[in-house]
Amino acid sequence: MVDFTSALYLGLRHPSDSLGHWDALTHGRPAALREPPDANAVAADLAQLQGCEAGGLLPSTLHLFWDLFAILGQGNVVILRDAGAYPIARWGTDCARAMGARVRTFPHHDAVVLERLIDDAARQGITPIVVADGYCPRCGETAPVGAYARLAQRGGGYLVLDDTQALGILGEHPDRANPYGSGGGGSLRWHRTFGGHIITCSSLAKGFGVPVAVLAGEHRLIDRFRRESETRVHCSPPSAVVVRAARSALLANRSHGDALRRRLLHLVTRLRAQLIGAGLRPLGQLPFPVQTFLSANRRVAQLYEQLRRAGIHGLLTTTCQACGTGLTLVVTARHGLAEVERAGRAIARAAAGILEMNTSHAGTGYTMRRTGIS
């Protein structure tokens, strides 16, 4: 079996014998009373990696968003939510709405509509809180982070960026040869967009392979979150093991993260070339580890089933475009080139077989088209 369903993009696993010794998983106190050992230092390093002033660790992004929007939603504000925002961020804004906050949704990656909403809010003296994902795997595109940040700042509010997908993959100075950039610091580094009005909220469970979340932003905001957070009072903090794993991930990223990203880029680029050659169309220009392909004959479910029977496991996913269902393969740095090429050949054979089967029926007239990606 070849599995393309794991989101451990860099292949970091943190086995128990790599994390050293610990006296207890937890000290039994909430984070509001006492942080887990080394948690503050790890959070500070993660904030610096992203280009932010300060940070804090939480058990998950669900804990993070629950508190963050309850705090930011107070007063005369409106939460402006990108329609493509990840469900956990949406749940956080829905909780804020249940507590009385105003929440409005604008079309996915549409800075023009967002500008109009922010200008309307300004005329009414309302502060905007813009919410979006840094990278959307459902359409294969990065958000217009620079435009969102400028608009949020113009309205005197915040941009809240869920950067779970990009953290560990995207970084500084991207170019044609290295579209990921370097360092793995995420969307702010990739877009060269910084400021005290930007808040990043990220799980490390994908790029860095650690089930913990980091909130990063200006010192004042992080201090306020520490004071007002309810989950830091009523929920268990990240365990000592998780904090150690986060430290291990940061060390690995520093020592050989760019090498892992180069390997990952090579594998993804090879897969894209094979599937484009088979007549499938990838979503998006960026060779991100999550690769979704559309078939011109719309027989993606058949293609998925044939791959599954061939021992290649992918995903059937919905896109945030009007494209229906896509075949998604998630590539990691642990995949071998032989595995990627095997998957590419199997998909090409299956696609050709489906095309032949479909065109054998009168009136179908399907043709597969090749799409080049620059």
C-alpha positions as CSV (number, residue, x, y, z in Angstrom):
1,M,0.0,0.0,0.0
2,V,1.2,3.5,-0.8
3,D,-0.5,6.1,1.5
4,F,-1.1,9.7,0.4
5,T,-3.4,10.7,3.3
6,S,-1.0,11.8,6.0
7,A,-0.5,15.5,6.6
8,L,2.9,15.2,8.3
9,Y,4.4,17.2,5.5
10,L,8.0,17.2,6.6
11,G,7.8,13.6,7.9
12,L,8.7,14.6,11.5
13,R,7.5,11.9,13.9
14,H,9.3,12.5,17.3
15,P,9.6,8.9,18.6
16,S,9.7,8.6,22.3
17,D,13.5,7.8,22.5
18,S,14.2,11.2,20.9
19,L,12.5,13.3,23.5
20,G,14.6,12.6,26.6
21,H,13.2,12.1,30.1
22,W,10.3,13.7,31.8
23,D,9.1,13.4,35.4
24,A,5.3,13.7,34.6
25,L,3.0,14.4,31.7
26,T,1.4,17.3,33.6
27,H,1.8,19.1,36.9
28,G,-1.9,19.2,37.5
29,R,-2.2,23.0,37.3
30,P,-3.9,25.1,34.6
31,A,-1.7,27.2,32.4
32,A,-3.1,30.3,34.1
33,L,-1.3,29.3,37.3
34,R,1.8,27.6,35.9
35,E,3.0,27.0,32.3
36,P,4.4,23.6,31.4
37,P,8.2,23.4,31.5
38,D,9.8,25.1,28.6
39,A,6.4,26.2,27.1
40,N,7.2,29.9,27.2
41,A,10.6,29.4,25.5
42,V,9.1,27.2,22.8
43,A,6.3,29.7,22.2
44,A,8.8,32.6,21.9
45,D,10.9,30.7,19.4
46,L,7.8,29.9,17.3
47,A,6.7,33.5,17.3
48,Q,10.2,34.6,16.2
49,L,10.2,32.0,13.4
50,Q,7.0,33.6,12.1
51,G,8.1,37.2,12.5
52,C,6.0,38.0,15.5
53,E,6.8,39.6,18.9
54,A,5.5,37.0,21.3
55,G,3.6,33.8,21.5
56,G,1.8,31.3,23.7
57,L,1.0,27.5,23.4
58,L,-2.4,26.0,23.7
59,P,-3.5,22.3,23.4
60,S,-5.2,22.9,20.0
61,T,-6.5,25.6,17.7
62,L,-10.0,24.8,19.0
63,H,-9.0,26.0,22.4
64,L,-7.2,29.0,20.8
65,F,-10.0,30.2,18.6
66,W,-12.6,29.7,21.3
67,D,-10.8,32.2,23.5
68,L,-9.4,34.5,20.9
69,F,-12.7,35.5,19.3
70,A,-14.4,35.7,22.6
71,I,-11.8,38.3,23.6
72,L,-11.6,40.2,20.3
73,G,-15.3,40.1,19.8
74,Q,-15.9,42.3,22.8
75,G,-17.0,45.9,22.2
76,N,-17.9,47.7,18.9
77,V,-16.3,45.3,16.5
78,V,-17.3,43.2,13.5
79,I,-15.7,39.9,12.6
80,L,-15.2,39.6,8.8
81,R,-14.7,36.0,7.9
82,D,-13.3,34.7,4.6
83,A,-15.8,32.2,3.3
84,G,-13.0,29.7,2.9
85,A,-11.9,29.8,6.5
86,Y,-11.2,26.4,8.1
87,P,-14.1,25.0,10.1
88,I,-12.3,25.4,13.5
89,A,-11.8,29.1,13.0
90,R,-15.4,29.3,11.9
91,W,-16.5,27.6,15.1
92,G,-14.6,30.1,17.1
93,T,-16.3,33.0,15.3
94,D,-19.7,31.3,15.8
95,C,-19.1,31.1,19.5
96,A,-18.3,34.8,19.5
97,R,-21.5,35.5,17.7
98,A,-23.5,33.5,20.3
99,M,-22.0,35.8,22.9
100,G,-23.2,38.9,20.9
101,A,-20.4,39.6,18.4
102,R,-21.2,40.7,14.9
103,V,-20.0,38.3,12.3
104,R,-20.1,38.7,8.5
105,T,-18.7,36.5,5.7
106,F,-17.1,37.7,2.5
107,P,-16.3,35.8,-0.6
108,H,-13.2,33.6,-0.6
109,H,-10.0,35.6,-1.2
110,D,-12.0,38.7,-2.3
111,A,-10.1,41.7,-1.1
112,V,-12.4,44.0,-3.1
113,V,-15.5,43.0,-1.1
114,L,-13.5,43.0,2.1
115,E,-12.5,46.6,1.4
116,R,-16.1,47.7,1.0
117,L,-17.1,46.0,4.2
118,I,-14.2,47.6,6.1
119,D,-15.1,51.0,4.7
120,D,-18.7,50.5,5.7
121,A,-17.6,49.6,9.2
122,A,-15.3,52.7,9.4
123,R,-18.2,55.0,8.6
124,Q,-20.1,53.5,11.5
125,G,-17.2,53.6,13.9
126,I,-16.9,49.8,14.0
127,T,-13.5,48.0,14.3
128,P,-12.9,45.1,11.9
129,I,-11.4,41.7,12.8
130,V,-10.5,40.0,9.5
131,V,-10.3,36.1,9.6
132,A,-8.7,34.0,6.9
133,D,-6.4,31.0,6.3
134,G,-2.9,31.7,5.0
135,Y,-3.1,28.9,2.5
136,C,-6.2,27.1,1.3
137,P,-5.7,23.5,0.3
138,R,-9.2,23.3,-1.1
139,C,-8.4,25.7,-3.9
140,G,-4.6,25.5,-3.9
141,E,-4.0,29.2,-3.4
142,T,-2.5,31.5,-0.8
143,A,-4.7,34.2,0.6
144,P,-4.0,37.9,-0.4
145,V,-2.3,38.3,3.0
146,G,-0.8,41.7,2.2
147,A,-4.1,43.2,1.0
148,Y,-6.0,41.7,4.0
149,A,-3.4,43.1,6.4
150,R,-3.4,46.6,4.9
151,L,-7.2,46.7,5.0
152,A,-7.4,45.5,8.6
153,Q,-4.8,48.1,9.6
154,R,-6.6,50.8,7.8
155,G,-9.7,50.0,9.8
156,G,-7.8,50.0,13.0
157,G,-8.4,46.3,13.6
158,Y,-6.6,42.9,13.3
159,L,-6.0,40.3,10.7
160,V,-6.3,36.9,12.3
161,L,-4.5,34.3,10.1
162,D,-4.9,30.6,10.5
163,D,-1.5,29.5,9.3
164,T,-1.6,25.8,10.1
165,Q,-1.0,24.7,6.5
166,A,1.8,27.1,5.7
167,L,3.8,26.9,9.0
168,G,6.8,24.6,8.4
169,I,6.4,24.7,4.6
170,L,6.4,28.3,3.3
171,G,9.1,30.8,4.3
172,E,11.3,33.7,3.3
173,H,12.4,34.7,-0.2
174,P,10.4,32.4,-2.4
175,D,11.3,32.3,-6.1
176,R,10.7,30.2,-9.2
177,A,13.3,27.7,-8.3
178,N,12.3,27.5,-4.7
179,P,8.6,28.4,-4.4
180,Y,8.4,27.4,-0.7
181,G,11.1,29.9,0.3
182,S,13.3,29.1,3.2
183,G,13.1,28.7,7.0
184,G,9.5,27.4,7.2
185,G,8.2,30.5,9.1
186,G,4.8,30.5,7.3
187,S,2.7,33.0,5.4
188,L,4.0,36.3,7.0
189,R,7.6,35.4,6.0
190,W,6.5,34.2,2.5
191,H,4.5,37.4,1.8
192,R,6.9,39.7,3.7
193,T,4.0,41.1,5.6
194,F,4.4,42.0,9.3
195,G,2.9,44.2,12.0
196,G,1.3,44.4,15.4
197,H,-2.1,44.2,13.8
198,I,-1.5,40.6,12.6
199,I,-2.2,37.6,14.7
200,T,-1.3,34.1,13.6
201,C,-3.0,31.0,15.0
202,S,-1.4,27.7,13.9
203,S,-1.4,24.0,14.8
204,L,2.0,22.4,14.6
205,A,0.4,19.0,13.7
206,K,1.0,19.3,10.0
207,G,4.4,20.8,9.1
208,F,6.0,20.0,12.4
209,G,4.2,16.9,13.4
210,V,3.2,18.1,16.9
211,P,-0.4,18.2,18.2
212,V,-0.2,21.7,19.8
213,A,-1.2,25.2,18.8
214,V,0.7,28.5,18.9
215,L,-0.8,32.0,19.1
216,A,1.6,34.6,17.9
217,G,1.3,38.4,17.7
218,E,2.3,41.6,19.5
219,H,3.2,41.5,23.2
220,R,0.2,43.5,24.2
221,L,-2.2,41.1,22.6
222,I,-0.5,38.0,23.9
223,D,-0.5,39.4,27.4
224,R,-4.2,40.2,27.2
225,F,-4.9,36.7,26.0
226,R,-3.0,35.2,28.9
227,R,-5.1,37.4,31.3
228,E,-8.5,36.8,29.8
229,S,-8.3,33.2,28.4
230,E,-10.8,30.8,29.9
231,T,-9.3,27.7,28.5
232,R,-6.0,28.5,30.2
233,V,-8.1,28.3,33.5
234,H,-10.5,25.5,32.8
235,C,-8.6,23.1,30.4
236,S,-5.4,21.2,30.7
237,P,-2.3,22.8,29.2
238,P,-0.1,21.1,26.6
239,S,1.6,18.1,28.1
240,A,5.3,18.0,28.9
241,V,5.8,15.5,26.0
242,V,4.1,17.7,23.5
243,V,6.2,20.7,24.5
244,R,9.3,18.6,24.1
245,A,8.2,17.4,20.7
246,A,7.6,21.1,19.7
247,R,11.2,21.9,20.8
248,S,12.5,18.9,18.8
249,A,10.6,20.1,15.7
250,L,12.1,23.5,16.0
251,L,15.6,22.0,16.3
252,A,15.0,19.8,13.3
253,N,13.7,22.7,11.3
254,R,16.8,24.7,12.1
255,S,19.2,22.0,11.3
256,H,17.7,20.4,8.2
257,G,14.3,21.8,7.5
258,D,15.3,23.4,4.2
259,A,16.7,20.1,3.0
260,L,13.4,18.4,3.9
261,R,11.5,21.1,2.0
262,R,13.7,20.7,-1.0
263,R,13.1,17.0,-1.1
264,L,9.3,17.5,-0.6
265,L,9.3,20.1,-3.4
266,H,11.0,17.6,-5.8
267,L,8.4,14.9,-5.0
268,V,5.4,17.1,-5.4
269,T,6.8,18.6,-8.7
270,R,7.3,15.1,-10.1
271,L,3.8,14.0,-9.1
272,R,2.3,17.1,-10.7
273,A,4.2,16.5,-14.0
274,Q,3.0,13.0,-14.2
275,L,-0.7,13.8,-13.5
276,I,-0.7,16.8,-15.9
277,G,0.7,14.4,-18.5
278,A,-2.2,12.1,-17.8
279,G,-4.7,14.8,-18.5
280,L,-5.6,15.8,-15.0
281,R,-5.6,19.4,-13.9
282,P,-4.1,20.4,-10.5
283,L,-5.7,23.1,-8.5
284,G,-3.5,26.1,-7.9
285,Q,-0.1,27.1,-9.2
286,L,1.9,26.3,-6.0
287,P,3.4,22.8,-5.7
288,F,2.1,22.5,-2.1
289,P,2.2,19.1,-0.4
290,V,-1.6,18.8,-0.7
291,Q,-2.3,18.2,-4.4
292,T,-5.8,18.1,-5.7
293,F,-6.5,17.1,-9.3
294,L,-9.6,17.4,-11.4
295,S,-10.5,15.2,-14.3
296,A,-11.9,16.7,-17.5
297,N,-14.4,13.8,-17.7
298,R,-15.5,14.3,-14.1
299,R,-15.0,10.6,-13.3
300,V,-12.9,11.3,-10.2
301,A,-14.8,8.8,-8.0
302,Q,-14.1,6.0,-10.5
303,L,-10.4,7.1,-10.6
304,Y,-10.3,7.0,-6.8
305,E,-11.8,3.5,-6.6
306,Q,-9.3,2.1,-9.2
307,L,-6.4,3.6,-7.2
308,R,-7.7,2.1,-4.0
309,R,-7.9,-1.3,-5.5
310,A,-4.4,-0.9,-6.8
311,G,-3.2,-0.2,-3.2
312,I,-2.8,3.6,-3.5
313,H,-4.7,5.5,-0.9
314,G,-5.7,9.1,-1.6
315,L,-8.7,11.2,-0.7
316,L,-11.9,12.4,-2.4
317,T,-12.3,16.0,-1.5
318,T,-14.6,18.9,-2.3
319,T,-13.0,22.1,-3.6
320,C,-14.0,25.7,-2.7
321,Q,-14.4,26.4,-6.4
322,A,-17.3,25.3,-8.6
323,C,-15.4,22.3,-9.6
324,G,-17.1,19.5,-7.7
325,T,-15.0,16.7,-6.3
326,G,-11.2,16.3,-6.7
327,L,-8.7,13.5,-6.2
328,T,-6.3,14.6,-3.5
329,L,-2.9,13.2,-2.7
330,V,-0.9,14.4,0.2
331,V,2.8,14.1,-0.3
332,T,5.3,14.1,2.5
333,A,9.1,14.1,2.7
334,R,9.0,10.5,3.8
335,H,7.6,9.3,0.5
336,G,10.1,7.8,-1.9
337,L,10.4,8.9,-5.5
338,A,9.5,5.3,-6.6
339,E,6.2,5.6,-4.6
340,V,5.4,8.9,-6.2
341,E,6.2,7.6,-9.7
342,R,4.2,4.4,-9.0
343,A,1.2,6.5,-8.1
344,G,1.6,8.7,-11.1
345,R,1.7,5.7,-13.5
346,A,-1.3,4.1,-11.8
347,I,-3.3,7.2,-12.1
348,A,-2.4,7.6,-15.8
349,R,-3.4,4.0,-16.5
350,A,-6.7,4.4,-14.6
351,A,-7.5,7.7,-16.3
352,A,-6.9,6.3,-19.7
353,G,-9.0,3.3,-18.9
354,I,-11.9,5.4,-17.7
355,L,-11.7,7.6,-20.8
356,E,-11.8,4.6,-23.0
357,M,-14.7,3.2,-21.1
358,N,-16.6,6.5,-21.3
359,T,-16.0,7.2,-24.9
360,S,-17.2,3.7,-25.9
361,H,-20.7,4.8,-25.0
362,A,-22.6,6.7,-27.7
363,G,-23.0,10.4,-27.2
364,T,-20.3,10.9,-24.6
365,G,-17.6,12.3,-26.8
366,Y,-15.3,13.1,-23.8
367,T,-11.8,14.3,-24.5
368,M,-9.0,14.7,-21.9
369,R,-7.1,18.0,-22.2
370,R,-3.5,18.7,-21.1
371,T,-3.0,21.7,-18.9
372,G,0.5,23.1,-18.5
373,I,1.5,24.9,-15.2
374,S,4.2,27.4,-15.3
